[in-house]
Amino acid sequence: MKPMRIAFLAALLASCASVSKIESGAQNIGERMQVTLEGAWNHVSVPGMGPAQVWTMEGLPVDQLLVYAGIKNDELVHAPQSGGARKDFAFRSGMQPDEIVAMFEGTLTRDGSQFRLLKLEPAAFGGEKGFRFEYSIVRRRDNAVLSGVGFGAVSKGELFALLYHAPRLAFFPRHQPRVEQIARSAKLKT
Amino acid sequence: MKRRAFLAAGCAGCAAIGLARAQGTWEMPARFARPEAASEEGGLWSLMDREETKLRRSPFALRDAKLKAYVQDVACRLAGAHCADVRVHLVRTPLFNASMAPNGMMQVWTGLMLRVDNEAQLAAVLGHEIGHYLQRHSVERLRDAKSRSAFGQFIGMFGLVGAIGQVGMLAGMFAYGREHEREADAIGVALMRKAGYDAAEASRVWQNLRLEQKERPDGGYANPLFATHPPAEERMQALAELAQAAPGGVANETAWREHVKPYLHDWLAEEVKRGQHEESIALFTRQLARSPEAAEYLWARGEVLRLRAVGGDLDLALADYLNAVSAGGAPAETHRGLGFIYRARGNAAEAKASFQRYLEAAPQAPDFAMIKSYLEELRT
């Protein structure tokens, strides 16, 4: 009966998912972050999905932009789903960039996918001293190779970050400039 | 009560069969002919053939001819006349798992290879999987799964690249029923003995895993190995008793360590990245007690402690990093770890020296620019 229950829950969750359009222009995310979009995005909402907003241009199986705005000390960066069998990944306000990237890496590979850090460098984000990183992911479920780019900063003990990944050959190069523009436009309220 | 009595009698029968197998009276079946394509089993073989084609092209496949040939040789020593039908595939996934599909496709995951101490322990796991294959347990399981509309779950047993819904430490290894597991354990021990391995190592595989599993947030009891299947203690005891019936044999620890040495650093790094800190610390601490590759394990444990950073973890991490450097052959990342801790503690001189050593040792590191920025910050 367990697979039936899982299928039922999956169907239930799918029925609860909603997609809304995020228009061009200034958008407030959470209480302290604002970005300016030069084109519309789709915002996918699923109850219990976790603290990040999930945006997409092509649809979730293809690409996703994860928007973390104001993650607090000890807050999980993914939906709690392990049932105690596995350790969760939580943000700590004293984390350094390499530790934050390692935390995201752990989160993105919980399904057995592979993550490879390609570059980590200092970069301003939201007017704060932050970091930028590039990565690749081999997705477990379909062997797809994704390229990714991330931006982040810790401000007043809270984490603000953007992570975008998409299949490397067509979709990532198509949308990376939009994501870089969003990252450059980010402002954090002090 | 009747059902219980029936089950008890069945279990006793299985145990007796298992003991007979372990004592050498069990006979290996002849090689299997390919089933008719239109048959139930033939359909399963075709599905597995297609999955094997995908696996060969998969980015998760570890394509090292030497290591693959070595593991294939261990499988062949166990499989005897069935050797020609067993095709080993090494898969880059930091979880303890091996599986064998009915068409002869055998997967061995890197997380398993990181955790076994010697060739005999690898043989114990492969022998167990070959035991399932020789007894054609998967065919029985297929019929059972079909009757319960659980085909997807059944396919997941073979750890297929595209079919894993839930990946756990022991993803597909214990998906068979209790009797099948006991039978495969007993056959595995018999095959180990026949191939000249010390069968006592089979019990040690599960003892070692139990050490890690106990450190999980749930104490390991949500895992099938330690919950619904033969209880770990019972299983370890049964394997130890089977081994005692005919002691002796080789473990081939030196040969094993030589073959996996080129990959040790990568596998340790992947284990660190799993973020399951307590399990990883238990694994590295156990390996430190017996492995000659002390610097690698000290670095890996230092990394986990630094990333966990609870209580006195940073002091322990610092000690591990320093001991790794003293041991000689420490990975470049050891100096980066030292730099992070010194920097966090305001020890600028030591932080600068450590970061400088890291950049010199790893000029192609992906975080070169980040570390360089720390160096510049420390100089001002």
Interface residues (C-beta under 8 A of the other chain):
Chain A: K2 P3 M4 S82 G83 G84 A85 R86 K87 F89 R92 G94 Q96 P97 D98 E99 A102 M103 E105 G106 T109 D111 G112 Q114 F115 L117 L118 K119 L120 E121 P122 F131 V138 R140 R141 D142 N143 V145
Chain B: K54 R57 S58 P59 F60 R92 T93 L95 S149 A150 G152 Q153 V161 G162 I164 V167 G168 R216 P217 D218 A222 N223 K273 R274 G275 Q276 H277 E278 L307 A309 F340 A344 P366 D367 A369 M370 S373
